[in-house]
Amino acid sequence: MLHVRSQIRSSKQNISFKPDESKVIAKRLHIEKDRAGKIISRIRDMPEERKTELLDQILKNYEHRHKNLKRILKNNFDKVVSDLNKNDLEQLSIENKLLIGAYFTNEYSIEAAALFNPSIVADPFQNHAKPDELKVIISFRAVGEGHMSSVVFRSGILDKTGNIRMNKTFNVIERAKVTDIPEYTKENFRMKMKEIKEYEPVKEVFDQLLDDFNLNELNEAISRFEKKNRLTDSENRAIQTLNWLARSTYQIKFDTDTDISQRVIFPRMQTDIKAIEDVRFTPLSDSRGNTIYCGTYTAYNGFSILPQLLETRDFFNFRISVLTGSGSQNKGMALFPEKINGKYAMISRNDNVNLYIMYSNNIHHWEKPKLLREPRYEWELIQIGNSGPPLKTEKGWLVLTHAVGPMRTYTIGALLLDLKNPLKIIGEIKEPLLVPEENERNGYVPNVVYSCGGIIHNGYLVLPYAVSDSRSGIVKFKLKDILDNMVLPE
């Protein structure tokens, strides 16, 4: 290999998280309107007896693979009817509706291509954990057909020596349901609209909104504005942007009877229609001392990226919102797990090369990134970034880094930052913690080890990591070994 391992010992577990092609969801099959209308006509022309036989066979073949398949088929039927504006179809029997829905449904294998870029946090429910054990949740970026990326989960238990025992996984998958946001915050919307220079044309709309408003109030304010004015092109564009921003802020929930391994956060909005990439979960204490898990990630619609934030207390209910400000314009943002000097803190890679730190009074708005570190060692000369949120130790903030060197080889390194002033680097390792071993070098993107977050437990750093953008594993280090090998920056 290109790099010599440092003095720091590592222990890899005999666990490999590989793509599971049996994990499928049933999603809508989009067909252009002309074809869709003809398909429905053909179905309606079938003899009723044959329709019954066909629907029975479909349910027999697929119902055991999906939770509440009939509801999925009915929902897809409703969407098709709405798109085609064919109100006469509402008079059909429920069996006919389900059969039509089946023709506009397809299975999608959510992780058939890759399962990588993991992040690990403590499970919010530690019931039944033994002393010195820690229940954990690992999130992954799952990739399926068409390179669509979603978020999936696994769970396990860390023992007192940092080894993990994985829990059983279940293959009947549930997509999260989108629910209405009870209230939006006007200031967050205003800042984002100003940032993209779309605020002034619709300032009058904002004047009609309370500091916290709901979707109906937004629609009423827009409607009033549209009736009052003959809209210019810039006003029309700004209204479209405002509606897009509202759609980018939403809530999702899973049924409480689902296991964590059955939950998938799948792209469904215009902002993330192609990918939800590389969630970095951070446990963050709120003003009441309760833990909220905040996951920064990148939404991708096939053309542009948008940094966003996942927030959850229980991994059943999630809130998704847009990150605003000039500091949230690139990939690889990760929150510190607590406020520093009264402000939220974020480590980032704003220019795609160097590490930065930002502070903010508003967790959704980030400005003025400050340079933390540039590439220095031979194994990181192309670029560096974080490999997950900073981890608090007695000696300082431990920041795991990913670095790109010759032959585009990705490795994982480490820095130590001052607890009170994270812009001050008080230690670094001169050789990477983790490099691709010979049996890890092949995959969709060769020569890569990468992580979106580790965890410290009982004196061990436990790090799930991706292997060549294809699969994942777990490695552990003694935390003391890492800290003892830190040297002051030259």
N, C-alpha and C positions, 0 to 999 in steps of 0.2 A: 504493500500500500504506500501511498504518498506520504503518510504522516506516521511519526513515532508516538505511541501512546505515552501519556505522562505517567508519573509515579502513582497516580490515583487508581486504586483497584476498583473494578466494577464487577458486578455479578448479574448475568443475564438469566432470566427465568425461562424455563422450557415451555413458554407460552407463545403462540403465534396467532394473532388475530387476522384471519384471512377472509376475503370476500365470501359471502354466503349467498349464492344465487337463488336459494329457496325463499329468501325474504322478499316478498312481492307486495305491491299495493295495486289496487284497481283504480285507475284514473280515467278521466274522460279522453276519448279518442276524438280529436278535432278533425272534422271533415268539412270542406267548403260547402256553402249553403246549397248550391245547385245539386251537388251530388247527394247531400244529406236528404233533401226533399225527395229525390228519386228512391233512395234506400228505404225511406219510411213508406212510400207508396208500395214498394215491393213487399214489405213486411205486412202491410194491411191487406194485401191481396191474397195472402196465404189463407188456406182453410183454417177455421178456428181450431179444429181438432189437432192439426199439425202444429199450430202455435203453442198449444198446451203441451204437446209432447216435447217440442223443442225447448221451451222454457224449463220444463222438468229436468231435461238432460243437462242444461246449462247450470242449473242450481246444484244438481248432483255432482257435476264435475268441478265446480268452483266454490261452492258455499263453504266448504271446510278450509279453504285457503284464505278466507277474508272474514273479518268481523262485520256482521250485519251487511252482507252482500246485497240483499234486497233494497236496503236504504240507499246504497251506493248507486244501484241501477236506477232507482226512482229519481234520485237527485240528478243523474246525468240525463235522464229523459226530460226533466223539468228545464234543464239548461238548454237543451236542444230546442224545445218548444219556445222558450223565451227568445233565443237567437233567431229562429225562423218566423216568429210571430204567428204561429199556427194555433190559434185558440181552439179550433175544432178538435184538436187532439186531446184536449182536456176531458172530452166526453168518453174517451176509450176506457175499457175496463182496466183494473190494476194489473192484470196479467199481460195485457197488450202493452201497457206502459213499461213494465219491467222488461219485456222482450225487446222493445225498441231501445230501451236504455242499454241492454246488453250489446246491441250492435254499435253503440257509441261509447263503449268501455273497452279498455285494454289493460292487461297486466304489465307492470313495470317492475323489474328487478332492481331494487334501490342500491344494492352494493355489489352487483355482479362483477364490476370492473376493478374496484379498488376500495380499500378500507384503511385510511391513513390519517396522519396529522392529529393524533389524539391529545386530549386534555383531561386531567384528573382532579377531582375535588372530593371532599368528604361528603358522604350522603347526609342530607338534612335529617334523616330519621335513623338514629343510632340505636334504636331498640334492639334487644337481643344480642348486641355486640358484647363480647367478653372483655374483661380487663386487658389493656394493652393491645386490643384489636381496634381496627377502624374500618367501618363500612365506607366504601368509595363508589363513585360513579365515574366512568370513563366515557367521554364523548369522542366520536370519530367523524371525520369527513368521509361519507360514503359516496361512491361514484357508480352510476349505472349507464345505460344506453344513452348515447348522445352526449356523454360527459356531463350529465346533470349531477350536481352535487347537493347532498342533503346532510342532515345531522342525525346520527343514530347513537345509541347508548348501550353500554354493558355495565354490569355491577359486579363487585367482588368485596373481599374482606382482606385487609392487610393484617398480618400477625405481628408479634412484637419484634421480629427480626426483619420486617420490611418485605417479606414474601407475600404474594397475593394468591388468594384462592378465589377463582372466578365462580360466579353463580350460574345456574342453568339459564339458557336463553330460550326464548319462544319465537316461533316463526310466523305466527299470525299477527300481522303488523297493523297498527292504527295510525292513520294520518291525523295530525292535530286539526281540530275544528276552529275556524276563525270566528271570534266573537267581537261584538262592538266595543270600542273604546268608550268608557263612560265620559271621560273628559280629556280634552287636549289643552295644552298650555300655549297661550297666545305668544308669549315671548320666544319660545322655542321656534314656532312657525315664523315669527317675524325675523329672527336672526338668520334662519336658513334662506328665506326669501331675499333678504338683503345681501347675503353672501353670494347668491347666484344672480343678483341684480334684477330681480323680478318683483320687488316690493312696491316701488313707487306707483306702478300702474294700478295696483289693487289696494292702495293704502286706505281707501274709503271702505273697503270690505272689512279690514281690520278695525276700523273705527266703530263698527257695529257689533263687535264681539267683546264679551267679557274676558277677564284675564284667564279664566278657565271656561271652555265652551265645549259643546258636544257637536256631533256630526250634523244633526238637524239644524242647529243654530248656524253652523257654517253654511249649509245649503241655503238657508233662508237669507243670510247676508249676501251670498253670491247672487241669488235670484233677484233680490231687491236692487243690487248694483246693475244687473243686466237689464232690468226693466227701466231703470232710471237713465241709462246712458246708451248711446249707440256705440258699441264697442269698437275700439281700434284693434289693429292686429296685435299690438303689444299687450293690450288688456286681455284679449282672448288667450294669448299665450300664457300670460301670468295666471289666469284663472285655471287653465289646464295644469300648470305647475302646482298651484295651490291644491287642486284635487289630487294630483299625484302624491304630494306630500302627505295629505290625509290618508291616502291608501297605503302609504309606506309606514304608517304608525298604526299598529293593530295589535290585537291580543289573540292568542291561541290557547286551546286547552285540550287535554286528553281525559278520557274516562278514568275514574279512580280505580277501576278494576283491572287496569292494564299493568303489566310488568314493565320495568324500565326498558328492557330489551325489545319491547313491542312498539315503542314510541319512535316516530320519525318526524322530524321537522323538515318538510319537503317544500321546495320552491313553489310559490303560488301567486305572488304579486308581480307587477310589472318590473319592480326594481330587482328582484332576485329570480326571475323566471328561468334562468339557466343554472344558477349556483348559489348556495349558501356555503361559504368557504371558511375553513380554519377558525372555528370558534375557540377563543381563549377564555375559559371560565375563571372568574375570581370570586371568592367568598368575601363579601363586603358588609360590614356592620352598618345598619342604619342608625338614625338618631335615637331610636328606642333600644338599641342593643341587639336587635334581631338581625339575622344573617339573610342577605339577599345575594343570590348568585348572578353576577353580571358577566355576560359573555360578549366580548367584542368580536365582530366578524366582518367579512366582506361579502356584500351582495353583488351579484353580477347578472346583467340582463342580456349578455351576448355582445354588448358594445362598450359598456362603461361599468365602472365599479362604484359602489356606494358603501362607505363604512357605516355599520349599524350596530345596535346594541340589543342583546337579549337579556331580559331580567326575569328571574323566577325565585320563588321561595321554596318550592316543593317539587319542581320538575314535572308537575302536572299542568300548571298554569304559567304561561309566558307572556310578557309584553315585549313587543318589538318596536323600536323607534330609530329614527335617523340621527346620526352624529353630525353636528354642524360645526362650522368654523374653519378657518384656513389651516388649522392644525390637523384636521381630520380628512385629509385628501389622499391618503395612500393606504397601503395594506399594513398589517402587522402591528396594530395597536393593542396594548395590554394594560389593564388597570392595576395599580397598586391595591392591595387588599384593605387599606385603611387610608384615611385622610392624613396628609402631612402638613403640619403647620396650619391646620384648619381648612386645607383645600384638597380636592380630589387630585390625584396624580396619575399620569399615564406615561408609559414608555412606548416609543414609536419609532418608525423609520420613514420620516416624511419625505426624504429625497431618494428613497430606494437604495441608499448606499450606507448611510451612517445611522447611529443610534441617537435618539433625542428623548428629552423629557419635557412634559407639559404639565401645567397646573391650571385648575379651573374651579370656580365656585359652582359651576353648573355641570353635572356629569354628562350632559348631552352636547355641550358646546366647548370647543377646544381651539385656542389661539396660541401664537407666539412659542412655537417649539424651540427649546434650547439645546444646542449640541452637547451630547454627553461624550461620545467617543467615535472616532473614525477607525477604519480598518488599520491594523498595525502589523500583525504577524503574517508570515507567508501563507498560512492556511486560511486567511480571511481577507486577502487583499482586494478581491472583487467587490464584496459587500458583506455587511453584518446586519443582523436584526435580532429580535428577541425570540426565545423559544418558550414563551409563556409568561404569565404575570410574575413579577418579583416575589420572592419568598422571604419572609422575615426570619432572621436568626438573631441570636444574641450579639453577634459581631457586626451585623449589617444586613442590608438587603441583598440576597443572593439572586442574581439575574442570570438565567441560562440564555446563551446566545446561539443563534445559528450563523454559520459563516460559510462563505463560498470562496474556494481557492482554485488551484490549477485543475484543469480538466472538469471544471464546474462541479467539483466535489463538495458536498455539503457536510459539515461537521458541527458538533455542538460544543461550545465553550462555556466559560463562566466568568462573571464579574462580581465584585462585592462593592456595594454602595453604602455611603454613610446613612445611618437611620434617619437623622434629622435633616440632612441635606443630600439627597440622592444624586445631585449633580457632581458630587465629590466621589471619585472612584478611589476606594481604599485598598483594593486588591484585585488581582486578575491571575488567571492561570496561563502559562506560556504555551502549553500544548492543549489540544482539544480533549474534553472529557470522553467524547464518543466519536468514533469514525466508522464508516461502513466497512464491515469485515468482508472477507472474500465471498461468503455465502449470502451477503446482503447487497451486493453491488448491482445485481440485475433486477430490472423492473421497468415500469412505465417510464420513469425518469431515473436512469442509472446513477449509482454512486451518491446516494442521498440518505442521510439520517436526519430526522426533523421531529420536533415536538412542539405542541401548543400549550404545554404546561405540566409541571411535576408537582409533587407534594412531599412535605417533610413529615415523617412519622417515627417517633421513638428513636431519634438519632440517625435515621436513614433518609436519604433523598431517593424517592421512588419515581422513576421517569418512564412513562409510556412513550414510545417513539415510533415514527414511521420509517419504513424500509423502502427506499426507492419508489415512493409514491404508489405503492402497490398493496402493502400489508403492514402490520405493526407488531411490535414486541414490547417487552418491559425489562428495564435494567434498574439496578439499585446501586447506590454508593453509600458509604459511611459519610455522613455530613462532616464529621471532624476531619476526615482525610482531605476533603475538598478545601475546607477553610484553612487547614494547616499548610496547604500547598499554594495558597494565594501569595502573590508578591506585589509590592508597590509598583504602579505604573512607571515606566522609565521616562 
